[in-house]
Amino acid sequence: MPITEPEGLSPTLALAFDLLIRASVTPDDEGCQPLMIERLKALDFHVERLRFGDVENFWAVRGHHGPVLAFAGHTDVVPSGPHTSWEFPPFSPCIDDDGMLCGRGASDMKGSLAAMITAVERFVERVPTHPGRIAFLITSDEEGPAIDGTRAVVEHLRERNERLDYCIVGEPSSTATLGDTIKNGRRGSLGGVLHVKGVQGHVAYPHLARNPIHQALPALEALTREHWDAGNDFFPATSFQISNFRAGTGATNVIPGEIEVVFNFRYSTEVTREELESRTEAILDAHGLDFHIEWTLNGEPFLTAEGALVDAVTRSVERVTGQRPALSTSGGTSDGRFIATLGAQVVELGPLNDTIHKVNERVCAADLDTLSRIYESTLETLLSEPEETP
């Protein structure tokens, strides 16, 4: 029979149950953060609750001097969809007969949050006078617009020159087995909405109109064929993708007067947003289009190629699991893109990502205890007990 109550479970799994039972669909927190804050205050963390707009966030710090190792994550989850499509109710967590913890957010990313808290609890109990500082940056706006969440907290920290040296984001990074992949960077995301003007008219009299679809197609083909860069050792080549194309009045006999094309660049560190914008507009100009573009920067690319954090996390995964993780920058964006702007070394390490955002989201329950030990080992490596002076 599935386990439906947290009694008798490890501290990490018991906390995961307490978080998963709360239907914290973006931007609602539903009491997840107060639950975490209570645990952190018991460890003498100084906690700041930071509400921006409708979004709950908090920044918590323990210690007063030295390098800062922050754990970052989000309490919000995506909608579950129809509950009838789930094998178990999405906000009634359970461990099924296969040992899988089931529930919306089990992998993305309440399981990681629970593992972070219990790792810090064990570390502080053993090393109460640890050097450096431990921090938490938690939001309820990662799955939504991502404006009043981590982005806003980072700007708040920047304004007061807050130091942040290392950051572990608990996004589900693993692919086949826990810890097989560490995300040490992410591609940038640059979106655009292209408007091309023509002259509306009757399809029977094309000489009296100017069809913007016909005009734009050669230019769009040129954009899809453009070689933006070759990528590098950490990033694939930059890609251009059209996601939406809108035109027409709905009538079959009317040449449209304007089209709208929605597109996105996922780009590497080999090119800048300014270069992408100027090269795109140059191609459109070369085709003689009457156009304008609304640009939206969703995130700059970031990369932690090497350094103390990558070394510490890699060694911790090896120590706990016996396998050496691969470094990867694949996937979409994460809140790491905001945190990296503070000059911090940033990596993402969390459970398997094969069921995130899906019906019947689940994660191996035992993996969360293992993940907690990896986080704890990383704390030990970066914030070890100072040596006694002879």
SVG drawing of the C-alpha trace seen along z (x, -y; Angstrom):
<svg xmlns="http://www.w3.org/2000/svg" viewBox="-14 -50 65 52">
<polyline fill="none" stroke="black" stroke-width="0.4" points="0.0,0.0 1.2,-3.5 2.6,-5.5 0.4,-8.5 1.6,-9.8 5.0,-11.3 5.3,-9.5 8.3,-7.2 9.9,-8.7 13.3,-10.4 13.4,-14.1 13.9,-15.0 10.9,-13.0 8.8,-14.2 9.5,-17.8 8.9,-17.0 5.4,-15.7 4.7,-18.9 5.7,-21.0 3.9,-18.9 0.6,-18.9 0.4,-22.7 -1.1,-23.6 1.3,-26.5 0.6,-27.1 2.4,-30.3 2.5,-32.8 0.8,-31.4 3.1,-30.1 0.4,-28.5 2.6,-28.5 5.6,-26.7 8.0,-29.5 6.8,-30.0 7.4,-26.3 11.0,-26.7 11.6,-29.9 10.6,-28.3 13.2,-25.6 15.9,-28.1 15.1,-30.4 15.7,-27.5 19.2,-27.3 19.8,-31.1 19.3,-32.3 18.5,-35.9 15.5,-35.9 14.1,-38.7 10.7,-38.2 10.7,-40.1 7.3,-40.6 7.3,-42.2 3.9,-42.6 2.0,-39.4 5.1,-37.3 6.5,-36.0 10.3,-35.7 12.8,-35.4 16.5,-35.8 18.0,-34.1 21.6,-34.2 23.6,-32.4 27.0,-33.7 28.6,-37.1 31.9,-36.9 33.6,-35.1 32.3,-33.5 28.6,-33.0 27.2,-29.7 23.5,-30.1 20.9,-27.6 18.3,-28.9 14.9,-27.5 11.2,-28.1 8.2,-27.0 5.7,-27.6 4.7,-24.8 2.9,-24.7 -0.8,-23.8 -1.6,-20.1 -4.2,-19.9 -7.3,-17.7 -6.9,-15.8 -8.7,-12.9 -5.7,-12.4 -3.4,-11.7 -2.9,-8.2 -2.8,-9.8 -4.2,-13.3 -1.5,-15.9 -1.5,-17.6 -1.9,-14.5 1.7,-13.2 2.4,-9.6 5.2,-7.1 3.9,-4.4 4.8,-0.7 7.8,-1.4 9.3,-3.8 8.4,-6.9 7.4,-10.1 4.4,-11.3 2.9,-14.8 3.1,-18.1 6.5,-19.6 8.1,-16.3 10.9,-16.9 10.5,-20.5 11.4,-21.4 10.1,-20.9 12.1,-17.7 15.3,-19.7 14.1,-22.3 13.5,-19.6 17.0,-18.2 18.6,-21.6 17.0,-22.3 17.9,-18.9 21.4,-19.1 21.9,-22.5 20.3,-21.2 22.8,-18.3 25.8,-20.5 25.0,-23.2 24.4,-20.6 27.9,-19.2 29.7,-22.5 27.8,-25.3 30.8,-27.6 31.4,-27.0 33.4,-29.7 31.7,-31.7 27.9,-32.2 25.1,-29.9 22.2,-31.6 18.8,-30.7 17.2,-32.7 13.6,-31.3 10.8,-32.6 7.3,-31.7 7.6,-33.2 9.9,-30.9 7.3,-29.1 5.5,-32.3 6.5,-35.7 9.7,-35.6 9.6,-39.4 8.8,-39.8 10.7,-36.7 14.4,-36.0 15.0,-38.8 13.6,-41.4 15.4,-39.8 18.7,-39.9 18.2,-43.6 17.5,-44.2 20.7,-42.5 22.7,-44.3 21.5,-47.7 23.0,-47.1 26.1,-45.4 25.3,-42.0 28.0,-39.4 27.3,-36.1 30.1,-33.8 28.6,-30.4 25.0,-29.3 23.4,-25.9 20.0,-26.0 17.9,-23.0 16.5,-22.6 16.1,-19.0 19.3,-18.5 19.7,-14.7 18.8,-12.7 19.2,-8.9 20.5,-8.6 20.7,-11.1 23.8,-13.4 24.7,-12.3 24.5,-15.9 25.4,-19.2 24.1,-22.3 27.0,-24.8 25.4,-27.3 22.4,-28.1 22.0,-29.6 20.6,-33.1 17.0,-33.7 16.2,-36.6 12.6,-36.9 11.2,-39.1 7.8,-40.0 8.3,-41.1 5.6,-43.3 5.8,-43.6 3.5,-46.0 1.9,-45.6 -1.1,-47.0 -4.4,-45.2 -6.5,-44.5 -8.6,-42.0 -6.9,-38.8 -8.2,-39.3 -6.3,-42.6 -2.9,-41.9 -1.4,-44.8 -3.4,-47.2 -2.1,-45.6 1.2,-44.5 1.2,-41.1 3.4,-41.2 3.4,-37.4 5.0,-37.1 7.5,-39.8 8.5,-38.4 9.0,-34.7 12.4,-35.1 13.6,-37.2 12.4,-34.6 14.0,-31.8 17.3,-33.8 17.0,-34.1 16.5,-30.4 19.5,-29.7 21.8,-32.2 24.9,-30.9 24.9,-32.9 27.9,-31.2 29.5,-27.8 29.0,-27.5 31.9,-26.5 33.0,-23.7 30.2,-24.4 27.3,-25.7 25.8,-24.5 25.5,-26.9 22.9,-29.7 19.5,-28.7 16.7,-30.9 13.2,-29.5 9.8,-30.9 7.1,-30.0 4.1,-31.9 3.0,-33.4 -0.2,-35.5 -1.8,-37.1 -5.1,-37.7 -8.6,-38.8 -10.1,-35.4 -11.5,-36.0 -10.2,-33.9 -10.3,-36.8 -8.4,-39.5 -4.7,-40.1 -3.6,-41.0 -2.2,-44.4 0.2,-43.2 1.8,-40.1 3.1,-39.3 6.0,-36.8 7.0,-35.6 10.5,-34.2 13.2,-33.3 17.0,-33.0 18.6,-30.5 22.2,-31.8 25.6,-31.0 28.4,-33.1 29.9,-33.5 27.4,-36.2 25.7,-39.1 22.1,-40.2 23.1,-43.4 24.8,-41.5 21.7,-39.3 19.4,-42.3 21.5,-44.2 22.2,-41.2 18.5,-40.3 17.5,-43.9 20.2,-44.0 18.7,-40.9 15.2,-42.3 16.5,-45.7 18.3,-43.9 14.9,-42.4 13.3,-45.8 10.7,-45.1 8.6,-47.8 9.0,-46.4 9.6,-47.0 10.5,-44.5 9.7,-44.4 12.6,-42.8 12.5,-41.0 15.6,-39.8 14.5,-36.8 18.0,-36.1 21.7,-36.5 23.8,-33.3 25.9,-32.4 28.6,-29.9 30.6,-28.6 33.2,-26.9 35.5,-26.0 36.2,-27.0 35.7,-26.0 31.9,-25.4 32.1,-23.1 35.0,-21.2 33.2,-20.9 29.9,-19.7 31.6,-17.3 33.6,-15.8 30.5,-15.6 28.5,-13.7 31.4,-11.3 31.8,-10.8 28.1,-10.1 27.1,-8.3 30.3,-6.8 29.8,-8.4 31.4,-11.4 28.8,-13.9 28.9,-15.5 28.7,-19.3 25.9,-20.6 24.3,-23.8 21.4,-22.2 17.7,-22.9 15.7,-26.1 16.3,-29.0 16.4,-29.0 16.7,-31.6 20.4,-31.0 20.5,-33.6 19.6,-36.3 21.9,-35.1 24.9,-34.9 24.7,-38.7 25.9,-39.2 29.2,-37.6 28.5,-34.3 29.6,-30.9 26.3,-29.1 25.4,-25.5 22.2,-23.6 21.9,-20.2 18.7,-18.3 16.8,-15.1 15.7,-13.5 13.8,-15.7 11.9,-13.1 8.5,-13.9 8.7,-17.6 5.5,-19.6 3.9,-16.2 0.8,-14.5 2.0,-12.0 5.1,-13.9 7.3,-11.8 10.8,-11.3 12.6,-8.3 12.1,-8.9 15.5,-7.5 17.1,-10.0 16.0,-12.9 18.0,-11.5 21.0,-11.0 20.6,-14.5 20.6,-15.9 23.9,-14.1 25.4,-15.6 24.4,-19.1 25.8,-18.4 29.1,-17.2 29.3,-20.4 28.8,-22.5 31.6,-20.5 34.0,-21.1 33.4,-24.8 32.7,-25.8 34.8,-23.4 35.6,-23.8 38.5,-26.2 41.8,-24.6 42.7,-25.3 45.7,-27.5 48.5,-25.6"/>
</svg>
